Amino acid sequence: MRTEDVLAAIATGLWRWDNASGTFSLDAEAARLLGLPAEPVRLSEAAVRSRFHPVDWNEIGSVVNLAIAEETLAESRLRIMDEHGRVIRTVRSRSKPLVEGTGHQLVGTLQEVAGQAPDAASRTPVTGDWRRSREAFLLDAGRALAEARSTAEVLRVAASLSMPGFSPDGLAVFGVAGDRLTIIGHHGQSQDDEGPFASMSLDTDYPAAEVVRTGRAIYLPSPEEYLRRFPVTWPLARRFGRRSWAFVPLVVAGRTLGAWMAAFKHPVAFTPDERSVLTTVARMLAQALARAGVAESERELSLGLQRTMMPVLGPGIPGIHVAARYVPTGGGLQVGGDWYDVIRLPGGASRPGGNGGGAGRIALVIGDVQGHDVRAAGLMGQLRIALRAYASEGHRPDAVLSRASRFLYGITDGDDGESENGPRFATCLYLEVDLETGTVDIARAGHPDPAVRMNDGTVLLRPTAGGLPLGIDPDTDYPTTRLTLDPGETLMICTDGLLETGGHDLDSGWERVRKLLESHDGEDLEQLADTLVEAVHGPGSHHTTGPLADRREDDIAVLLLSRRPAGTVRETPRRTLMTIAQAEPERIAEAREQMRQLLHDWADGDQLDSAVLMVSEMVTNVLVHTDGDALLVAEVACGEKSRRLRVEVSDTSDELPHKRHPGEMASSGRGLVLMEMLAHAWGVDPRGEGKSIWFELDEPGTTEGCCG
């Protein structure tokens, strides 16, 4: 008897679907089941589609694709409809996909589902509430896995997934290390249970190993099936008391990264819809694990870079506290050109022109190479080594930066060192600190100025003379600025990322940082460093964005140094010092701002305005009427009954100023007149090389707590 006759006797039809030509070939029984005359027929895809319920027809594509991917049979239940759109029967289809090039053929059988009322078809697994639950589950699972940022988070999400209708009670994620199968994580088993599976050869007769070898899923609906297919490793699985298992490959970009096991204590038939859900979850899980692996590699790279950034101090340096932080940007490989360093220098007495003293000297360096890529990080490393070498040779700060600029110009003077905007450059701040006297000599190459937190909590930016960023002009000079750090005071240097991150510019960012420095007690530098970073990158930073909301993030490097007081910190005057060169008249504005910061808590606002006006007049007078630079020194100290401001502006000219009587239309000549009107005391003192003009203001109402 022919096969066709046997199938017809048991009411089973044969059909063939040629996907390439879009035609169906039906035998007589298959045609009858579709509501057509019982004779062999060849129909178009559109003619056959009209006989199926639209929902079921849409389901066929995913079922076939799953069968092609797993090289298994495509099984589904289909509702047959008449010309009036009424369901006349439900059939079960079992078909084998035959892939030919880019197309495929589907060859299989159709058999009516006996004893099922036409309206019961709406309650089959592929329709109704189950389908809606499945779609909702996949959406939630995809969202949760997409938000996971580490392998541990991915595994926690995977363990919490509740699949509609067939949730597993045991999960395991296997990875590959060389030729070994490893366990990345598991759920539903104890830690002691993972021993035999922790490092298994890929040649082992174990389902997960076979999945990794072949890239195809394995479904084991019963213990008998497990024993039949994998008798060697069945004893390992038997003790868990499970009834069904699914082992699905974790594939990303065509590469099998591992396998995912879902185990059930109840029997699961693994219908096409259940396999579809498991396969979809496995794909999302593989993508999430791949993203988490990349993110963890980036974090490890960042931590490694951060560790190399930390200054190697060895034993604590007597007389100082140092704290530092490096925070890479959140994008790309998280590497950039920011760095800092603390360098022990040769003894001061041994260097010509050194400060002397036996306590020793250190150098603080902070810089930022242009760019946020591997090239920037490489240049940073080279420049850092060069600066260390020049500093260790005993050069003064200006010479160290001059040599570093020539070095960077030399290694970037070519195509390999160029970025999209031209040759690479670097900003840098180099400070030499005498640990005994607190003298700090500063050379600056296009970098933000340092800031000092005084003992009374006042925080001032210390304007310093500077030159071009390193690497732009090999012959640039870098003038040196000197200041004194008193015991208990804290010096902060940072890259512009600390100021500009979060949509701020340099001005608004500095105001944010200044408030943090002033609110801190200045004792625990590690806590202060954490506070600065938290304000920029922590949750609170999202509510303190600056005026440039679309500004991108940047790397952050910050270095804090404080001189340890020998005993109780004495009340030291609050002071600032700066030089205004003939070629930099624009720095008069910086001098005015320094006065406002120095007198930020001055009780009389009119006196503050008067002080700013007199400073502006004094400095301008030096730049206009002499050929030298102006040296500004301002100090707030406690008098007998109040605080007293004393400001001196010195220059190298021997010509003394004299009071004039300018007319109403005169544009100059009022400086001394203003000082006589506004200052409580003022004068001009000749010096060996030049002169000093000064004034004093007494703040009213500060008999208690003056000088902080």
Wavefront OBJ file of the C-alpha trace (Angstrom):
o trace
v 0.000 0.000 0.000
v 1.298 3.423 -0.902
v 2.244 5.909 1.843
v -0.383 8.363 0.539
v -3.068 5.690 0.963
v -1.979 4.944 4.517
v -2.066 8.634 5.456
v -5.482 9.072 3.824
v -6.791 6.110 5.825
v -5.866 7.859 9.077
v -7.180 11.246 7.846
v -3.733 12.795 7.485
v -2.920 15.041 4.555
v 0.393 15.940 2.940
v 1.408 19.441 1.882
v 4.440 21.231 0.502
v 5.047 24.977 0.742
v 7.644 26.390 -1.663
v 8.646 29.701 -0.097
v 10.689 30.793 -3.133
v 7.801 30.487 -5.642
v 5.047 31.204 -3.112
v 2.996 28.087 -4.001
v 1.388 25.259 -2.035
v 0.963 21.643 -3.219
v -1.783 19.731 -1.392
v -2.827 16.119 -1.678
v -6.546 15.194 -1.642
v -6.793 14.817 2.145
v -4.941 18.086 2.813
v -7.253 19.881 0.366
v -10.296 18.410 2.183
v -9.037 19.537 5.560
v -8.679 23.081 4.161
v -12.336 23.026 3.043
v -11.554 22.428 -0.636
v -12.630 19.606 -2.977
v -10.865 16.360 -2.018
v -8.402 16.216 -4.909
v -4.716 17.121 -5.350
v -4.263 20.804 -6.067
v -1.565 23.435 -6.484
v -2.506 26.855 -5.069
v -0.978 30.262 -4.587
v 0.083 31.405 -1.132
v -2.752 33.962 -1.081
v -5.376 31.284 -1.784
v -4.148 29.080 1.053
v -3.737 32.003 3.452
v -7.434 32.848 3.021
v -8.269 29.446 4.546
v -6.345 30.057 7.793
v -7.277 32.264 10.708
v -5.225 35.506 10.324
v -3.737 35.221 13.818
v -2.574 31.663 13.183
v -1.127 32.530 9.762
v 0.969 35.289 11.325
v 2.259 32.769 13.851
v 3.517 30.342 11.171
v 6.474 32.543 10.196
v 8.033 32.601 13.680
v 7.451 28.867 14.138
v 9.175 28.075 10.838
v 12.103 30.400 11.582
v 12.575 28.765 14.972
v 12.540 25.293 13.379
v 15.101 26.373 10.771
v 17.386 27.811 13.464
v 17.146 24.695 15.651
v 16.949 22.191 12.768
v 13.803 20.695 14.284
v 10.198 20.141 13.189
v 7.821 23.085 12.889
v 4.674 22.314 14.881
v 1.571 24.463 15.224
v -2.211 24.403 15.528
v -4.161 26.183 12.809
v -7.797 27.167 12.569
v -9.440 26.526 9.176
v -12.099 29.011 8.039
v -14.797 28.851 5.368
v -15.745 31.516 2.794
v -17.836 33.334 5.407
v -15.018 33.624 7.966
v -16.309 30.929 10.310
v -13.958 28.401 11.938
v -14.869 24.918 10.650
v -12.100 22.866 12.261
v -8.681 22.984 13.867
v -5.754 21.068 12.397
v -2.306 20.235 13.680
v 0.599 20.735 11.334
v 3.975 19.020 11.632
v 6.470 20.063 8.969
v 10.156 19.777 8.161
v 11.878 22.888 6.756
v 14.230 22.174 3.841
v 16.620 25.088 3.346
v 17.770 25.705 -0.236
v 20.040 28.717 -0.622
v 18.209 31.818 0.604
v 14.770 30.160 0.409
v 13.176 27.108 1.972
v 10.476 24.522 1.448
v 8.147 23.251 4.126
v 7.109 19.581 3.775
v 4.733 18.082 6.303
v 1.367 16.725 7.373
v -2.037 18.092 8.361
v -4.288 16.247 10.799
v -7.560 17.332 12.324
v -7.627 17.790 16.102
v -10.330 15.362 17.144
v -13.031 16.195 19.662
v -12.330 19.948 19.807
v -15.204 22.326 19.242
v -14.583 25.071 16.715
v -14.776 27.824 19.353
v -12.268 26.009 21.570
v -9.545 26.888 19.118
v -9.446 30.365 20.581
v -8.096 28.837 23.798
v -5.142 27.053 22.245
v -1.649 27.967 23.533
v -0.829 30.170 20.547
v -3.788 32.510 20.972
v -5.654 34.589 23.518
v -4.327 35.495 26.950
v -1.193 33.335 26.686
v 0.031 35.293 23.670
v -0.609 38.633 25.385
v 1.137 37.420 28.549
v 4.090 36.223 26.504
v 4.475 39.558 24.716
v 4.236 41.475 27.987
v 6.784 39.141 29.587
v 9.268 39.545 26.719
v 8.940 43.328 26.820
v 9.597 43.412 30.572
v 12.454 40.926 30.301
v 14.079 42.882 27.471
v 13.824 46.139 29.413
v 15.246 44.647 32.598
v 18.152 42.937 30.827
v 18.947 46.078 28.830
v 19.287 48.070 32.062
v 21.649 45.576 33.737
v 25.173 46.993 33.921
v 27.157 44.041 35.283
v 27.226 40.274 34.972
v 25.871 39.953 38.514
v 22.931 42.221 37.645
v 22.212 40.222 34.468
v 22.156 36.984 36.470
v 19.839 38.501 39.090
v 17.445 39.615 36.357
v 17.571 36.193 34.692
v 16.808 34.485 38.020
v 13.785 36.736 38.601
v 12.164 36.106 35.197
v 8.719 34.533 35.530
v 7.831 32.981 32.202
v 4.110 32.759 31.430
v 2.826 29.281 32.200
v 6.140 27.417 32.551
v 8.536 29.226 34.873
v 11.730 27.250 35.590
v 12.840 26.629 39.155
v 16.517 26.196 38.259
v 18.734 28.284 36.004
v 22.398 28.141 35.055
v 24.515 30.230 32.703
v 27.562 28.495 31.239
v 30.518 30.232 29.671
v 33.558 29.103 27.717
v 37.178 29.450 28.820
v 39.453 27.941 26.210
v 38.340 24.328 25.807
v 36.518 24.258 29.142
v 32.894 24.845 30.083
v 32.523 27.088 33.120
v 29.618 28.285 35.245
v 29.095 32.050 35.139
v 26.160 31.921 37.553
v 23.226 29.823 38.669
v 19.939 29.996 40.561
v 17.965 27.272 42.316
v 21.056 25.280 43.311
v 23.423 25.689 46.245
v 27.056 26.709 45.876
v 28.183 23.159 46.667
v 26.194 21.786 43.718
v 28.255 23.545 41.057
v 31.422 21.530 41.701
v 31.122 18.917 38.901
v 30.052 21.585 36.388
v 32.550 24.326 37.326
v 35.233 23.322 34.828
v 34.080 20.690 32.356
v 35.717 19.792 29.057
v 33.737 20.757 25.976
v 34.100 17.147 24.817
v 32.005 15.920 27.759
v 28.729 14.185 26.990
v 26.729 16.939 28.687
v 23.878 18.973 27.118
v 25.447 22.397 27.734
v 28.748 21.248 26.245
v 26.996 19.921 23.142
v 25.048 23.171 22.777
v 28.296 25.162 22.843
v 29.914 22.771 20.333
v 27.025 22.771 17.862
v 25.287 26.094 18.496
v 21.890 24.324 18.527
v 19.381 24.147 21.380
v 18.585 20.893 23.177
v 15.175 20.257 24.731
v 14.718 17.324 27.099
v 11.017 17.019 28.040
v 11.461 14.021 30.367
v 14.067 12.251 32.505
v 13.821 9.299 30.125
v 14.834 11.496 27.214
v 17.749 12.933 29.239
v 18.934 9.401 30.126
v 18.600 8.222 26.521
v 20.599 11.082 25.020
v 23.137 11.766 27.783
v 23.583 8.598 29.847
v 27.064 9.563 31.072
v 26.057 12.789 32.814
v 22.494 11.800 33.736
v 23.568 10.840 37.312
v 24.743 14.444 37.826
v 21.316 15.808 36.860
v 19.159 13.116 38.494
v 19.817 14.219 42.077
v 18.139 17.629 41.491
v 14.739 15.996 40.944
v 13.866 17.939 37.793
v 11.436 16.727 35.117
v 12.332 18.793 32.034
v 15.357 20.746 30.787
v 16.076 23.302 28.074
v 19.663 24.092 27.034
v 19.761 27.099 24.696
v 22.874 28.627 23.073
v 23.938 32.172 23.952
v 24.879 33.635 20.593
v 26.131 37.164 19.824
v 27.172 38.222 16.324
v 27.265 34.601 15.157
v 29.570 33.493 17.974
v 28.401 31.104 20.706
v 29.447 32.587 24.049
v 27.958 29.836 26.203
v 24.703 28.136 27.073
v 21.670 28.849 29.238
v 19.932 26.048 31.129
v 16.320 26.305 32.282
v 15.221 23.332 34.412
v 11.664 22.508 35.502
v 10.244 20.372 38.292
v 7.095 19.817 36.230
v 6.929 18.236 32.773
v 7.200 20.711 29.889
v 6.400 19.657 26.329
v 8.458 22.482 24.809
v 5.913 23.462 22.207
v 7.048 25.793 19.420
v 5.710 28.764 21.389
v 7.562 27.734 24.539
v 10.746 27.182 22.562
v 10.237 30.569 20.926
v 10.053 32.260 24.334
v 13.145 30.425 25.592
v 15.105 31.253 22.438
v 14.128 34.936 22.607
v 15.117 35.182 26.269
v 18.430 33.450 25.491
v 19.183 35.995 22.754
v 18.442 38.909 25.105
v 20.454 37.253 27.858
v 23.434 36.776 25.524
v 23.315 40.430 24.443
v 23.071 41.575 28.065
v 26.012 39.385 29.122
v 28.081 40.666 26.195
v 27.315 44.299 27.110
v 28.069 43.623 30.753
v 31.365 41.979 29.805
v 32.388 44.998 27.749
v 31.336 47.380 30.528
v 33.275 45.386 33.123
v 36.343 45.356 30.876
v 36.061 49.120 30.512
v 35.698 49.528 34.258
v 38.727 47.302 34.842
v 40.686 49.360 32.314
v 39.571 52.547 34.045
v 40.504 51.194 37.466
v 43.869 50.105 36.125
v 44.426 53.544 34.658
v 43.324 55.111 37.927
v 45.772 52.962 39.855
v 48.599 54.072 37.591
v 47.495 57.678 38.137
v 47.824 57.447 41.908
v 51.026 59.083 43.137
v 53.571 56.624 44.488
v 54.513 58.238 47.774
v 55.768 55.289 49.758
v 55.823 56.229 53.453
v 53.888 59.360 54.356
v 55.671 62.618 53.609
v 56.308 64.436 56.885
v 54.438 67.676 57.331
v 51.689 67.288 54.705
v 48.431 65.522 53.871
v 47.765 64.563 50.249
v 44.533 63.265 48.681
v 43.826 62.693 44.998
v 41.081 61.386 42.743
v 40.870 60.454 39.077
v 37.429 59.857 37.521
v 37.309 58.929 33.820
v 34.445 60.033 31.616
v 31.567 57.594 31.116
v 31.933 57.167 27.354
v 34.015 55.001 25.019
v 36.927 53.173 26.574
v 36.857 55.544 29.555
v 40.429 56.614 28.948
v 41.627 60.137 28.457
v 44.540 62.472 28.908
v 44.033 63.760 32.473
v 46.692 62.917 35.046
v 48.276 64.051 38.289
v 51.495 63.246 40.081
v 53.394 63.904 43.299
v 57.179 63.884 42.907
v 59.859 63.924 45.592
v 62.502 66.451 44.579
v 66.207 66.709 45.365
v 67.017 68.651 48.563
v 66.478 72.396 48.252
v 69.928 73.317 49.505
v 71.595 71.272 46.778
v 70.027 73.180 43.900
v 71.287 76.606 42.848
v 68.647 79.122 43.746
v 66.765 76.587 45.872
v 64.771 77.548 48.912
v 67.008 75.626 51.233
v 65.784 74.093 54.443
v 66.090 70.530 55.565
v 62.491 69.377 55.327
v 62.712 68.695 51.629
v 60.639 69.635 48.605
v 57.962 67.970 46.509
v 56.382 68.805 43.177
v 52.675 68.587 42.412
v 51.740 68.128 38.769
v 48.342 68.036 37.136
v 47.549 68.129 33.427
v 45.179 67.333 30.618
v 46.223 66.093 27.171
v 43.733 67.044 24.455
v 41.419 64.210 23.444
v 39.540 61.254 24.955
v 41.059 58.256 23.229
v 43.880 55.773 23.514
v 46.275 58.172 21.771
v 45.579 60.838 24.408
v 46.216 58.326 27.186
v 49.472 57.249 25.521
v 50.702 60.833 25.191
v 49.728 61.442 28.793
v 51.904 58.565 29.923
v 54.889 59.801 27.899
v 54.479 63.376 29.105
v 54.130 62.291 32.711
v 57.401 60.345 32.529
v 59.161 63.314 30.891
v 57.952 65.724 33.574
v 59.132 63.350 36.286
v 62.555 63.181 34.669
v 62.910 66.963 34.295
v 61.719 67.533 37.873
v 64.112 64.922 39.260
v 67.006 66.673 37.528
v 66.371 69.667 39.804
v 65.101 72.200 37.254
v 62.945 75.092 38.402
v 59.229 75.033 37.526
v 59.569 77.332 34.503
v 62.370 75.184 33.066
v 60.441 71.960 33.693
v 57.458 73.199 31.657
v 59.638 74.660 28.903
v 61.381 71.332 28.433
v 58.092 69.438 28.611
v 56.582 71.679 25.935
v 59.507 71.027 23.583
v 59.232 67.297 24.300
v 55.497 67.172 23.489
v 55.967 69.335 20.408
v 58.616 66.914 19.180
v 56.576 63.722 19.593
v 53.388 65.230 18.103
v 55.008 67.093 15.205
v 53.613 64.702 12.589
v 50.487 62.966 11.386
v 50.539 60.346 14.134
v 50.107 62.951 16.854
v 47.334 64.953 15.282
v 43.698 64.983 16.241
v 40.785 66.214 14.183
v 41.538 69.762 15.344
v 45.284 69.739 14.619
v 48.374 68.761 16.634
v 47.832 67.542 20.169
v 48.569 69.821 23.097
v 48.319 69.609 26.876
v 47.507 71.988 29.687
v 49.582 71.631 32.832
v 50.102 73.105 36.285
v 53.436 72.468 37.994
v 53.958 73.408 41.652
v 57.122 73.126 43.709
v 56.416 73.049 47.463
v 58.997 73.711 50.192
v 57.748 71.608 53.096
v 59.483 73.683 55.775
v 58.538 77.203 54.759
v 55.333 76.482 52.828
v 56.616 78.417 49.824
v 54.966 77.299 46.586
v 56.467 78.179 43.196
v 53.986 77.733 40.361
v 54.357 77.511 36.591
v 51.190 77.263 34.498
v 50.627 76.167 30.882
v 47.062 77.082 29.913
v 45.609 75.270 32.946
v 43.035 76.424 35.549
v 44.578 78.310 38.475
v 45.057 76.672 41.884
v 42.769 77.438 44.822
v 43.594 77.770 48.508
v 41.288 77.155 51.464
v 42.505 79.274 54.362
v 42.230 78.421 58.034
v 39.146 80.582 58.501
v 37.315 78.792 55.647
v 37.835 81.463 53.025
v 38.603 80.000 49.596
v 40.493 81.977 46.964
v 41.579 81.238 43.432
v 45.245 82.132 43.211
v 45.817 83.886 39.859
v 49.159 82.840 38.408
v 51.127 83.975 35.413
v 51.245 81.439 32.616
v 52.103 80.534 29.064
v 50.595 78.595 26.178
v 49.580 74.946 26.610
v 52.426 72.476 26.178
v 53.238 71.320 22.665
v 51.997 74.382 20.740
v 55.168 76.499 20.612
v 58.490 74.877 21.564
v 59.958 78.261 22.575
v 57.215 79.374 24.987
v 58.317 80.823 28.337
v 56.499 79.969 31.559
v 56.862 82.642 34.266
v 56.861 81.519 37.895
v 54.456 82.743 40.560
v 55.212 82.355 44.276
v 52.784 82.034 47.165
v 53.013 80.794 50.742
v 50.846 78.000 52.164
v 50.421 78.434 55.909
v 50.016 75.461 58.279
v 46.422 74.200 58.170
v 45.697 75.697 54.748
v 44.639 73.436 51.873
v 45.738 73.772 48.255
v 43.534 72.363 45.482
v 44.520 71.851 41.857
v 42.242 70.163 39.324
v 41.544 69.654 35.641
v 38.693 71.506 33.957
v 36.486 68.393 34.161
v 35.833 69.086 37.850
v 34.596 72.560 36.959
v 32.800 72.054 33.641
v 31.142 68.649 34.060
v 27.379 68.842 34.412
v 26.774 71.685 31.989
v 28.891 74.283 33.813
v 31.419 76.705 32.408
v 34.594 77.626 34.285
v 32.916 80.454 36.222
v 29.756 78.670 37.359
v 31.707 75.461 37.949
v 34.198 77.292 40.176
v 31.341 78.743 42.251
v 30.032 75.222 42.811
v 33.453 73.956 43.901
v 34.168 77.022 46.057
v 30.990 76.475 48.095
v 31.989 72.861 48.733
v 35.470 73.850 49.864
v 34.132 76.542 52.173
v 31.539 74.221 53.745
v 34.173 71.605 54.606
v 36.130 71.746 57.864
v 39.422 71.182 56.029
v 40.502 68.311 58.319
v 39.862 65.077 56.379
v 41.217 65.524 52.846
v 40.014 62.089 51.719
v 36.468 63.005 52.672
v 36.835 66.370 50.936
v 38.056 64.660 47.742
v 35.054 62.314 47.822
v 32.718 65.249 48.385
v 34.077 67.099 45.348
v 33.649 64.062 43.082
v 30.214 63.240 44.497
v 29.006 66.766 43.765
v 29.974 66.350 40.113
v 29.106 62.676 39.465
v 26.793 61.677 42.315
v 22.978 61.685 42.350
v 22.878 65.273 43.591
v 24.738 66.480 40.497
v 21.651 65.830 38.351
v 19.886 68.661 40.170
v 22.754 71.164 39.892
v 23.318 71.383 36.161
v 24.956 74.495 34.831
v 23.941 77.005 32.157
v 25.381 74.876 29.334
v 23.128 71.859 29.763
v 24.264 70.138 26.550
v 27.978 70.268 27.353
v 29.563 66.801 27.229
v 31.201 65.124 30.203
v 34.954 65.210 30.780
v 37.606 63.360 32.759
v 38.292 64.633 36.271
v 41.580 64.789 38.131
v 41.862 66.594 41.467
v 44.747 66.846 43.925
v 44.539 68.256 47.464
v 47.501 69.152 49.692
v 47.433 70.489 53.236
v 50.291 71.460 55.524
v 50.028 69.788 58.892
v 50.156 72.302 61.748
v 52.830 71.599 64.369
v 50.292 72.267 67.112
v 47.151 74.326 67.436
v 46.625 76.379 64.307
v 47.319 79.988 65.150
v 45.138 82.721 63.813
v 46.946 83.715 60.650
v 46.031 86.698 58.529
v 43.986 86.077 55.427
v 46.082 87.202 52.464
v 46.434 87.096 48.705
v 49.266 88.005 46.383
v 49.448 88.408 42.630
v 51.576 90.032 39.952
v 50.091 92.061 37.103
v 52.544 92.357 34.222
v 52.766 95.298 31.831
v 51.759 93.000 28.984
v 48.667 91.730 30.854
v 46.462 94.725 31.714
v 43.426 92.443 31.478
v 44.504 90.914 34.792
v 43.371 94.062 36.576
v 39.924 92.454 36.458
v 41.381 89.399 38.207
v 42.816 91.670 40.905
v 39.380 93.169 41.513
v 37.849 89.689 41.744
v 40.582 88.632 44.193
v 39.614 91.502 46.472
v 35.950 90.519 46.366
v 36.796 86.912 47.241
v 39.162 87.983 50.022
v 36.436 90.197 51.534
v 33.525 87.809 50.865
v 32.346 88.115 54.501
v 33.189 91.811 55.011
v 30.399 93.469 56.973
v 30.310 96.791 55.110
v 29.455 96.433 51.424
v 30.371 100.047 50.705
v 33.860 99.482 52.120
v 34.233 96.403 49.910
v 33.373 98.466 46.820
v 35.799 101.148 47.972
v 38.600 98.614 48.387
v 37.995 97.172 44.914
v 38.011 100.679 43.407
v 41.256 101.697 45.146
v 43.011 98.478 44.105
v 41.988 99.074 40.502
v 43.315 102.650 40.632
v 46.600 101.649 42.270
v 47.374 98.833 39.817
v 46.340 100.891 36.792
v 48.601 103.740 37.963
v 51.607 101.392 37.974
v 50.903 100.033 34.489
v 50.286 103.493 33.001
v 53.040 105.554 34.667
v 55.901 103.047 35.015
v 57.665 100.492 32.865
v 57.486 97.654 35.411
v 55.022 95.137 36.757
v 52.708 95.641 39.722
v 52.902 93.354 42.781
v 49.655 93.279 44.771
v 49.616 92.042 48.378
v 46.357 92.174 50.342
v 45.911 90.994 53.925
v 43.025 90.819 56.384
v 44.216 90.673 60.001
v 42.772 91.266 63.448
v 43.234 94.677 64.946
v 42.523 95.635 68.546
v 38.777 96.036 68.015
v 38.092 95.026 64.451
v 39.473 93.349 61.382
v 41.781 95.440 59.280
v 42.433 95.228 55.536
v 45.847 96.303 54.357
v 46.636 96.435 50.630
v 50.057 97.197 49.128
v 50.919 97.642 45.467
v 54.658 97.699 44.750
v 56.645 98.480 41.614
v 60.280 99.063 40.684
v 59.982 102.763 39.747
v 61.603 105.362 42.031
v 59.167 108.093 40.930
v 56.759 108.804 43.768
v 53.103 109.590 43.022
v 51.783 112.989 43.991
v 48.344 114.363 44.545
v 46.814 116.245 41.628
v 43.846 118.510 41.252
v 42.164 117.288 38.073
v 39.457 119.332 36.439
v 35.939 118.104 35.833
v 36.806 116.813 32.350
v 40.130 115.163 33.298
v 40.374 111.405 32.690
v 43.104 110.670 35.273
v 44.783 112.030 38.383
v 42.147 111.025 40.933
v 43.789 107.946 42.470
v 45.312 109.575 45.559
v 42.262 111.783 45.979
v 40.077 108.685 46.157
v 42.389 107.024 48.669
v 42.329 110.098 50.879
v 38.518 110.091 50.773
v 37.883 106.350 51.160
v 40.765 104.849 53.178
v 41.186 105.062 56.942
v 44.938 105.305 56.362
v 47.176 105.337 53.320
v 50.719 106.186 52.321
v 53.629 105.805 49.924
v 56.821 104.119 51.133
v 60.083 104.330 49.159
v 62.018 101.085 48.985
v 65.510 100.098 47.927
v 64.309 99.200 44.452
v 61.124 101.104 43.813
v 58.214 102.050 46.063
v 55.018 100.741 47.656
v 51.690 102.512 47.919
v 49.292 101.190 50.536
v 45.946 101.764 52.230
v 44.095 100.350 55.232
v 40.397 99.881 56.023
v 38.983 98.964 59.449
v 35.827 96.849 59.416
v 33.267 98.079 61.947
v 31.514 95.764 64.398
v 33.923 92.781 64.466
v 35.218 92.842 68.033
v 34.388 89.111 68.443
v 35.621 86.268 66.303
v 37.695 88.375 63.949
v 40.032 86.497 61.650
v 37.834 83.381 61.853
l 1 2 3 4 5 6 7 8 9 10 11 12 13 14 15 16 17 18 19 20 21 22 23 24 25 26 27 28 29 30 31 32 33 34 35 36 37 38 39 40 41 42 43 44 45 46 47 48 49 50 51 52 53 54 55 56 57 58 59 60 61 62 63 64 65 66 67 68 69 70 71 72 73 74 75 76 77 78 79 80 81 82 83 84 85 86 87 88 89 90 91 92 93 94 95 96 97 98 99 100 101 102 103 104 105 106 107 108 109 110 111 112 113 114 115 116 117 118 119 120 121 122 123 124 125 126 127 128 129 130 131 132 133 134 135 136 137 138 139 140 141 142 143 144 145 146 147 148 149 150 151 152 153 154 155 156 157 158 159 160 161 162 163 164 165 166 167 168 169 170 171 172 173 174 175 176 177 178 179 180 181 182 183 184 185 186 187 188 189 190 191 192 193 194 195 196 197 198 199 200 201 202 203 204 205 206 207 208 209 210 211 212 213 214 215 216 217 218 219 220 221 222 223 224 225 226 227 228 229 230 231 232 233 234 235 236 237 238 239 240 241 242 243 244 245 246 247 248 249 250 251 252 253 254 255 256 257 258 259 260 261 262 263 264 265 266 267 268 269 270 271 272 273 274 275 276 277 278 279 280 281 282 283 284 285 286 287 288 289 290 291 292 293 294 295 296 297 298 299 300 301 302 303 304 305 306 307 308 309 310 311 312 313 314 315 316 317 318 319 320 321 322 323 324 325 326 327 328 329 330 331 332 333 334 335 336 337 338 339 340 341 342 343 344 345 346 347 348 349 350 351 352 353 354 355 356 357 358 359 360 361 362 363 364 365 366 367 368 369 370 371 372 373 374 375 376 377 378 379 380 381 382 383 384 385 386 387 388 389 390 391 392 393 394 395 396 397 398 399 400 401 402 403 404 405 406 407 408 409 410 411 412 413 414 415 416 417 418 419 420 421 422 423 424 425 426 427 428 429 430 431 432 433 434 435 436 437 438 439 440 441 442 443 444 445 446 447 448 449 450 451 452 453 454 455 456 457 458 459 460 461 462 463 464 465 466 467 468 469 470 471 472 473 474 475 476 477 478 479 480 481 482 483 484 485 486 487 488 489 490 491 492 493 494 495 496 497 498 499 500 501 502 503 504 505 506 507 508 509 510 511 512 513 514 515 516 517 518 519 520 521 522 523 524 525 526 527 528 529 530 531 532 533 534 535 536 537 538 539 540 541 542 543 544 545 546 547 548 549 550 551 552 553 554 555 556 557 558 559 560 561 562 563 564 565 566 567 568 569 570 571 572 573 574 575 576 577 578 579 580 581 582 583 584 585 586 587 588 589 590 591 592 593 594 595 596 597 598 599 600 601 602 603 604 605 606 607 608 609 610 611 612 613 614 615 616 617 618 619 620 621 622 623 624 625 626 627 628 629 630 631 632 633 634 635 636 637 638 639 640 641 642 643 644 645 646 647 648 649 650 651 652 653 654 655 656 657 658 659 660 661 662 663 664 665 666 667 668 669 670 671 672 673 674 675 676 677 678 679 680 681 682 683 684 685 686 687 688 689 690 691 692 693 694 695 696 697 698 699 700 701 702 703 704 705 706 707 708
